[in-house]
Amino acid sequence: MKTIVIHAAKDLRIETRDVEAMGPGQVEVAIEAGGICGSDLHYYNHGGFGTVRVREPMILGHEVAGRIVALGRDVTGLSVGDRVAVSPSRPCGHCQYCQQGLQNHCLNMRFYGSAMPMPHIQGAFRQRLVAESWQCHRVAEHVTANQAAFAEPLAVTLHAVNRAGSLLGKRVLITGCGPIGALCILAARAHGAREIVATDVMDAVLDKARAVGADRTINVAADSAALAAYNVNKGSFDVVFEASGNERAVRGALDVIRPRGVFVQLGLGGDIAIPQNVVVAKEIEMRGTFRFHEEFGLAVDLLNQRRLDVAPLLTGVYPLEDAVQAFEIAGDRSQSMKVQIGF
């Protein structure tokens, strides 16, 4: 089979590897679509992120969907020909955090396309993927493989919404409208948000934010005063989802969140300075959010039930052979929102 393998920064190769042997309880999936994630771009552009570096060739990718072509022994509930979205999250089920229902914090997590451990966890950008049957969630016939491949990033935002608590009737601010920020708009609306305001520094991505349901968008680079106007009476927003990882975005959001509001940090960035006096004086609850677990199944259900539409966020699909071009386009925010590989 053909695979997409990172060797070092800007060294992405199409390589042939053997299909893994299938064991009991496993299925073989012919991958049809795979989305390029921010972490994939970090590996491609920088050879890693933070202290995590690529130290051996690694197959990239974890946002995938396809069709089951073979079943292992003892597999139930799935059939050859089923179209599935595949969760990349493979917690051990036995460590202290798994036993507490915190599988996203598993001490022995095997998440596709991760250079954190050595040897690295090989990813899912391959023509054939052998997965545990419980990773596979059936998608409805009306859901395309490209739409199904959005299940993973959508699950990330659904977990963020879960961390925020009830959004019913709440006023929500989303800072940063890349794929995660845009999907957060869909997730927040599905969970009852009354008003959603989205900010970014690029008009092109704000157009997408409006297309998926933001009530108002603000280009904070062109008109920072528009967001500052929400600082009336100590703030206007009940919940903030910060999806940029940018210090200015964090500070601006803290200024306009209401006292006792909930601030959820989605975007990853470097170390930043936070105005603790604002957090203390407003009694703001700051919460992190990391990956997902049970939310993956919910993401697939929402797609199957036509509860939300991810189609406006798909910029383009590139064939496997053009993977390098796809990664270059995906890394250019002026040209892309979500870029996928067709397998």
Secondary structure by P-SEA (a helix, b strand, c coil): cbbbbbcccccccccccccccccccbbbbccccccccaaaaaaaacccccccccccbbbbbccbbbbbcccccccccccccbbbbbbccccccccccccccccccccccccccccccccccccccccbbbbccccbbbbcccccaaaaaaaaaaaaaaaaaaaaccccbbbbbbccccaaaaaaaaaaaaacccbbbbbcccaaaaaaaaaaccccccccccccccccccccccccccbbbbccccaaaaaaaaacccccbbbbbcccccccccaaaaaaaabbbbbbbcccccaaaaaaaaaaaccccccccccccccccaaaaaaaaaaccccccbbbbcc
